[in-house]
């Protein structure tokens, strides 16, 4: 299944980085957290959470936000996990 990102000539990784930089990171930073894209494939996006999100009970909520945004703009059935999962 080709993604809109690949079809438009923009790599999936570039679109994922843009999503993290422009949409997700500002939301995470408001709470004192940090997020970094580790890797992305058509099936899975791996992120690294830091700052206030290390050991935070709200981590699943943050991952849910990232996953919803990724499914909307990257791949409809992509899974998002952290590099420590």
N, C-alpha and C positions, 0 to 999 in steps of 0.2 A: 504494500500500500504506500503510494507516494504521498508525501505531505505537501501542504500548500507552500511551506518554506522551501522545500527542495524544488517543487515545480516552478517557483518564481525565480529560481537561480540563486537564492540565498541559502547557505548551508543551515542545517538543523542546529548545529552548534552555535552559529552566529545568532540565529533567532532566539535560542534558549538564553544566551548571554544577554541579549537585548531585553528579554522578558525579565530576567533577574535584575539587571541594572536599572531599568526604567519603571518597573511595576512593583516587584516584590521587595527589593532592597530598601526603598524608601519607607515602606510599611514596617518592615522588620526593625529598621534603625530607630523609628519612633519609640519602640519599646526597649531600646538599648541592645538590640540583638545584631547579629551579623549573619550574612549568608553568602555562600560562594558556590558557583557551579563547578562540580568535580568532573562529571561526564554526562553525555546524553546520547541515546540511541533512539530508534523508532519506538522501542518498547519501554525504556526506562530512563529517568533523569535522576542523577545522584547529586545531592547538594551537601554542603558542609555548613552546619549551624554553629555559631559561636556567640560570644558575648553573654547576654542574659539568658540565651536559649540553651546553654550547656546545662544539662540535667534538669531543665525546666519542665514541669508537668504540662505546659502549653505547647510543647513541641509537636504533638500530633495535630493540633489546630493549625499551626504554621505550615506543616507539610500539606494539610488539606487545602489551604489557600493556594500554595504553590501548585499543587496538582490540578486544582480547578482552572487556574490561569493557564497552565501548560496544555490542558485538554482543550481549552477554548482557542488558543492561538498556535499550538504546535501539532499535536497528534491526539485525536479524540480518546484513545484508550491508553495513553501513557501512564506509567506508574512512577511516583516520586518517592524516593527513599533518601536516607542520609548515609554518609560514608561509614557510619558506625553501626548501621542496621545489619 
